[in-house]
C-alpha cells in the first residue's frame, strides 16, 4: 500500500477488479517516478494519464484536455492543469470506477466526494462537512483555498486513515462513507474529524510545508488540533473538546511518561525513521501542546500569527521556529522560550500542590518534576518546563481565577479571597499538558465536586485520569482510585464515562493475570449498572449524538462484564436481528455483537462470520472484525486468527482482528502473540516499513504483565528486526515490566478491597 499501487475491490455484481492509486508520504513518490523526493525540493507538476476510456482518472488539479490515444481506441489520454509549486509527497493520481456527489462551497470551490460505484448516497455527509469546512479555514487563516477544486475519494485498500494530497484527498472507506441507515454516531464523528484534519493540511502542510521530516509534528499536531476546532464549528452538539481530552491528550500522556518516549521534534536521517514518528507523540501530544499554546495566546492573536506565518511562507517551506516567530510577533509573548521546553525535550511535568489558609487568602505551594510511568523521578538534573497554569475555585468553576507561567521548579502563589470551605483546582479545562498531584486535604475537598457535578465534565475527567496514572506509577494506591471511581455514580457525561471505562479496561487486563478477575468484573457491573438502567436500550425523544455514544459504551461494558439482564436482552435482540425481524440500530451493533460473542459458542461465531460476508458496507465489516476476538474458547480463537489473514479481510484490517484477539482475553493474548511469531514473515512482508506493523506489535503484546515476557518479546525482535517499529518494541517491553511491577505492588490490596466491598456493599 505504498507508492503507485493497485487496490482490489468488488463490483456490485460480485466481480473482483483493481483500481490504481497512490500513497507517497513519506518517501514513496520515488517508487512511481524519478524525483528529488524531499519536502523542501518543491516543483510544479504537469500530469497526464493514459487510461481505459471507461475509467475515472483523477489527479491534484482539474482536467484540461481529454483526447483519444493514437495506438488504441479503448484508451484515452487525460491531461491535468499545472499544479502550484509543491512537494513530491503530495502528488496523487487515481484510476478506477467511482461515482461522485458534488457541490460548490460558498467561496466557489468545486467539491466532490468519490465513492464506490452505486454508493454515491454515502458521500453526502462528508460532502456537507467539506463544503462547510473550506470557508471556515479560509476565514480562520484569512488565506483563500489555493486550488480550483478539491476531491475526496474512498480507496478500498488503504494503510492510513487518510492522506492530504493537494486537491485529491484519499481516505479509507470507513473514514469517508456514511450510510444514513447503517452508520453509527461514532462513525459520523470520525468522518467529520478526518475530513477536518485533511482539509486543514491544504493550507498547513501543502501551501506551507515543513522543511524536513524533523518538523512532521508541526504538520500533524497542528491538523490534529484544528480538526477539533472545525468539528466544534460544524457540530457544536458533539462537545468535541471534552472528547479531545480523552482521545488525544490522555493518550499522549500515557506514551510520553515512558522512558522510551521521544521528543515531539526528532531528528530524522533514514526513511525508516520517518515512519516511526507517525505516532501519538507527533499527532496527539503535538495537538495537545498547540491547544495549550492557543489557550495561552488567546484566539485573536493566534489567528493573527497563523495568517502571518501562512502568508510569509506560502509555496515555501518552514520550520517549527518560523511558526513560533510569527506567533511571538502577533502576541508579544515569549512563545519560542515556552514552546521549546515542550517540543525539544520528551516527557512532561507532574505538578505537586499543597495549600494553606492564611486569613482570607489561600497560599499555594507548587513544585514541578518530570512525571515518570515508573514512579517518582530519580536522577540528577530534572528537566524543567515553562508551564502555563490556570487555577479555578468553587466560586466559579468555569473561569480561571488566576493564570501564571510557572518557569521555575517551585513557586508560591497567593489566591486572594478564598474562603476555607472552597476548593481550589489547577488546570482548568485540562488544557495544560501536565499532571497534578494534590495534597490529600486538597483532594478530599475536590471529590464532592465529582459527585454533585459542580466540577465541569472535562475537569472531572482530568482529575480521575491523573489519579489513575499516579496509581499506575505507584505514587498513590490503586484502591484510592477505585474509591474515586465509585463517586461517579451520577455522572451524565459521555466522555467522562469513556475515559473511566478505558481505565477500568486497563485495570481489567492487568487483573486477568490474577485469580480474582471475576471480582473486578463485579466492580465494573456495580459502577456501570445505575447509568445503564437510566439509559435503557432505546433512544428517548430529544436525545442526541452523545446519548447514542454513551448508550453504546455502557451496554458494551455491562455486556462484556456478563451483567445478566444486559446479556439476556442482547441475545434476544441479536436473534431478532439475524432473523431479520428487527434490525439493530447501528449504534447498538458493536455492544450487542461483543456481548453475544464473548458469552457465546461456535454457532455464534459462525453467524458473525456470515454477517461479515453479507455486509455490503466496510464500516459493518470493520465493526464485526473488531469484536471477533471476544470469543473465549481456544479453538474458536484459532479460527478467528486464521480468518484475520484470509482473503475475507482487507490487508489494513488484519491488524484490528489480531489486536482484538490479544485484547479479548488472557488466552487470546498468548494465542495472538504465538500467531504473530508463526506468521511473522507474511505479516512483515505485507506491512514492511509502514506504521501498521508498529500498531500490530503494540496491540498484541502490551497487555502482558510478567517480567519474562518482556525478555521474550525483546529476543524475538532481535532475531526478526523491524526497523520502523524499533521504538514501539522498546515501549511495549517497558510497559510489560511496568504492568508486572504494578501487579506485584497493588494486586493484594485491590483484592482485599474488592472482597471487603462484597462483604459490605456501599450504600448509594
C-alpha positions, -999 to +999 in steps of 0.1 A: +000+000+000+029+024-008+039+043-039+018+037-070-001+005-062-032-015-071-062-017-048-086-046-051-124-040-049-156-060-057-182-046-082-219-046-072-222-078-093-195-095-072-166-093-097-131-086-084-114-057-101-085-033-095-080+004-092-046+021-094-039+046-066-011+064-049+003+069-014+035+089-015+040+102+020+066+099+034+092+087+008+074+067-018+069+092-048+103+078-058+086+044-064+064+059-090+086+084-109+122+096-106+123+127-084+141+146-057+117+131-031+122+155-002+097+180+011+119+211+007+125+204-030+093+218-045+083+219-081+052+223-104+038+191-119+022+186-153+005+153-152-011+132-180-026+098-175-032+073-203-062+052-191-090+029-203-118+052-215-144+038-192-124+046-161-123+077-139-089+094-139-081+120-112-051+140-101-043+170-079-056+195-105-086+198-128-087+181-162-078+205-191-078+180-220-090+145-229-082+130-262-082+096-279-049+077-277-034+071-312-025+034-308-056+021-290-092+031-294-101+018-259-077+042-243-077+080-237-051+105-226-062+128-198-042+159-192-044+179-160-037+216-153-002+225-140+000+224-101+013+252-079+048+248-066+045+217-043+063+188-026+065+153-042+048+135-013+016+154-021+013+144-057-015+119-064-033+101-091-062+076-091-077+054-119-107+033-112-145+031-112-162+056-090-195+076-086-194+110-071-216+137-055-206+174-058-214+209-046-198+243-046-185+258-013-197+294-007-163+305-020-170+289-053-146+259-049-159+228-067-160+200-040-166+163-050-167+131-029-159+100-050-174+067-037-175+031-049-200+026-078-236+026-066-228+043-032-229+080-041-255+085-014-229+076+012-207+105+002-232+132+011-223+136+048-186+141+040-196+165+012-215+187+036-187+187+061-161+196+034-183+224+020-186+239+055-150+234+064-133+251+034-149+285+041-142+280+079-105+276+073-104+304+047-118+327+073-097+313+102-064+317+083-076+346+062-060+329+031-082+315+003-081+278-007-054+279-034-068+254-060-099+254-083-112+221-070-110+195-042-118+159-045-122+135-015-121+098-026-127+065-008-100+039-016-105+002-008-070-009+003-055+019+023-030+018+051-035+051+068-068+067+078-065+093+050-039+113+031-040+151+024-027+151-012-033+186-025-067+188-043-072+150-042-075+137-007-076+099-003-094+081+025-102+046+038-138+039+030-146+040+068-132+075+071-153+089+043-185+070+037-217+073+058-249+054+052-278+071+069-293+038+079-262+017+088-236+041+101-233+047+139-228+080+156-191+074+163-185+068+125-201+102+117-179+119+142-148+101+129-156+111+093-161+147+104-128+148+123-108+132+094-123+155+068-115+184+091-079+172+096-071+166+059-086+198+047-066+218+073-035+203+056-044+220+023-031+252+040-009+239+068+013+213+051+005+218+015+006+255+009+033+259+036+053+227+040+077+215+067+114+220+058+122+184+068+107+153+085+120+165+118+091+190+117+065+164+108+049+170+142+041+206+131+020+193+102+003+165+121+000+181+155-015+212+141-040+194+119-049+171+148-057+202+169-076+222+144-098+193+132-115+196+166-119+234+162-135+227+128-159+200+140-168+221+170-178+248+145-198+224+123-213+203+151-214+221+184-236+194+199-207+169+198-190+186+228-159+176+209-133+194+230-141+173+260-136+143+238-102+156+227-090+152+262-099+115+264-089+107+227-057+127+223-045+144+255-046+114+279-033+090+252-003+112+246+004+115+283+003+077+286+030+072+260+051+103+270+055+091+306+077+062+293+115+063+293+113+052+257+092+081+246+107+107+223+106+145+220+080+160+197+108+170+174+130+141+164+160+144+141+154+121+111+181+106+090+169+074+072+134+069+056+126+041+081+129+067+109+101+088+093+076+060+095+085+056+131+073+091+142+038+088+128+027+081+164+008+095+194+036+119+202+036+137+168-001+137+165-017+137+199+010+154+220+016+178+192-021+187+192-022+190+229+007+214+232-008+235+204-041+235+223-022+247+254-004+273+233-037+286+217-052+289+252-020+308+264-020+332+235-058+337+230-077+331+198-074+366+183-036+368+184-033+331+175-052+337+142-032+368+135+000+348+139-012+320+118-020+344+090+014+360+092+030+325+090+010+312+061+013+345+041+051+347+046+059+311+037+032+302+011+045+278-016+077+276+005+090+255+035+092+264+071+105+250+104+090+250+138+109+281+148+093+301+120+058+294+134+070+305+169+084+337+155+051+346+138+031+338+169+055+357+190+052+388+168+014+385+170+011+380+207+041+397+223+046+366+245+078+345+248+065+317+226+097+302+215+111+300+250+080+284+264+074+260+235+110+248+232+106+232+266+076+212+252+090+202+218+127+197+223+126+175+254+105+145+259+081+140+288+060+164+308+058+177+344+039+164+374+029+195+395+026+188+432+004+213+450-004+219+486-025+247+502-027+266+534-054+290+545-039+324+556-068+345+569-090+352+539-064+340+513-052+307+501-015+301+498-005+275+472+029+259+470+037+244+436+066+223+426+073+205+392+092+173+384+092+151+354+063+126+355+075+090+350+054+060+345+078+041+367+072+063+398+088+094+413+116+109+392+150+100+404+182+112+390+203+143+387+192+174+367+155+170+364+142+186+332+121+218+337+092+231+317+076+265+313+041+257+322+011+279+316-011+272+347-047+282+353-063+280+387-101+279+394-121+278+427-156+265+436-168+301+435-166+300+397-156+266+384-157+275+347-134+306+347-098+310+358-093+330+390-056+332+381-032+325+353+005+322+357+035+309+338+054+285+360+090+289+348+109+275+378+110+243+398+090+258+427+066+287+432+043+301+459+011+318+449-014+337+469-051+335+459-070+364+474-104+360+490-108+322+490-129+310+519-118+280+539-147+258+526-139+265+489-120+240+468-091+251+445-083+233+413-053+235+389-055+231+351-090+244+343-104+226+313-075+201+314-056+222+288-021+224+304-001+193+294+009+182+329-005+160+356-014+174+390-009+157+424-028+174+452-021+171+489-047+148+505-066+177+521-070+195+487-081+162+470-106+155+497-123+189+491-124+183+454-141+148+454-176+160+464-174+182+432-174+149+412-205+135+430-226+167+428-212+176+393-202+211+404-168+204+387-171+208+349-170+175+330-136+179+315-122+187+350-139+156+365-123+136+337-088+151+342-089+146+380-098+109+376-073+104+349-045+120+369-053+098+399-054+067+378-020+074+363-005+083+397-017+048+409-003+031+378+031+048+385+029+036+422+028+072+436-006+065+452-025+033+458-049+018+432-075+013+459-077+051+463-086+054+427-113+027+429-129+047+457-129+078+435-144+058+406-173+049+428-181+086+432-190+088+395-225+072+401-244+104+390-221+111+360-241+121+329-213+129+305-203+105+277-166+115+275-161+112+313-175+077+312-154+069+281-122+077+299-133+059+331-142+029+310-108+030+293-090+030+327-112+002+341-103-017+309-066-013+316-071-025+352-092-055+340-065-065+316-040-063+344-061-083+368-067-110+341-033-122+353-047-130+388-073-154+402-097-126+412-105-114+377-142-121+383-142-097+413-131-067+391-159-076+367-184-073+396-169-039+404-174-028+367-210-040+368-216-020+400-201+011+386-220+009+352-254-006+361-270+026+375-263+046+343-272+015+323-306+014+339-311+052+335-303+050+297-321+018+288-318+002+254-339+025+232-333+062+224-357+085+241-373+115+224-349+145+223-317+126+227-287+135+206-253+123+194-237+120+228-266+100+243-262+075+215-224+072+221-230+068+259-256+040+255-233+020+232-204+024+256-223+014+288-242-015+273-209-028+258-192-026+292-220-043+311-224-070+284-187-077+284-187-080+322-215-105+320-243-084+335-272-108+335-301-086+323-279-069+296-267-103+283-302-117+280-315-086+262-285-086+239-291-122+230-328-115+223-321-085+201-293-104+183-316-132+174-343-108+160-315-090+141-302-122+125-337-134+116-345-101+100-374-094+124-360-063+139-327-049+126-304-035+153-297+002+151-261+009+141-253+024+175-262-008+193-245-032+169-210-032+184-221-037+221-246-065+211-221-083+188-194-081+215-217-094+243-231-124+224-197-134+211-180-132+245-207-153+261-214-174+230-202-205+213-191-218+178-225-212+164-224-175+174-191-171+158-203-188+126-233-164+125-210-134+129-187-146+101-218-150+079-229-114+088-194-103+079-196-120+045-230-105+037-221-069+048-221-045+019-205-017+040-169-016+051-180+000+083-201-030+092-173-054+082-149-035+105-174-034+133-175-072+132-137-076+127-130-056+158-152-077+182-143-112+169-115-115+194-140-115+223-147-152+217-133-173+245-126-209+236-091-218+223-102-234+191-125-205+182-097-181+189-076-200+164-104-198+139-105-160+143-068-157+138-068-178+107-097-156+094-076-125+100-051-134+073-078-147+049-090-131+017-121-120+035-103-093+055-087-063+038-050-061+044-052-029+065-079-045+088-060-077+097-043-057+124-075-049+142-087-086+141-054-098+157-054-069+181-089-077+192-079-113+200-050-101+220-072-077+239-101-101+243-088-125+270-058-139+287-058-169+264-063-147+234-032-127+243-010-157+243-025-171+211-022-138+192+015-135+202+022-170+191+003-164+158+024-133+151+056-152+157+044-181+135+033-158+106+059-131+111+073-134+075+039-129+059+029-101+082+062-082+078+062-085+041+026-072+039+033-041+060+071-037+056+081-003+070+047+012+074+032+022+108+007-007+107+035-030+118+041-009+149+003-009+156+002-046+153+030-052+177+016-027+202-019-041+202-007-077+206+019-075+233+012-045+256-012-064+278+013-088+292+024-084+328+051-109+335+088-098+335+100-128+314+075-118+286+094-086+281+126-106+276+108-129+251+094-100+231+128-083+230+146-115+220+121-123+192+126-088+176+163-090+180+163-120+156+134-106+135+142-069+131+115-044+123+134-011+119+104+012+117+089-004+149+120-003+170+108+024+194+074+008+197+090-025+207+110-008+234+079+010+246+060-024+247+087-041+267+088-012+291+050-014+295+051-051+303+077-045+330+056-016+344+025-038+344+044-066+363+056-041+389+021-027+393+006-062+398+033-070+424+027-038+442-011-035+443-028-068+435-032-079+471-046-046+483-070-044+453-082-080+460-088-072+497-107-040+488-129-059+464-137-086+489-145-061+516-168-043+492-186-075+486-190-082+523-205-047+529-219-032+497-217+006+496-249+025+502-259+048+475 
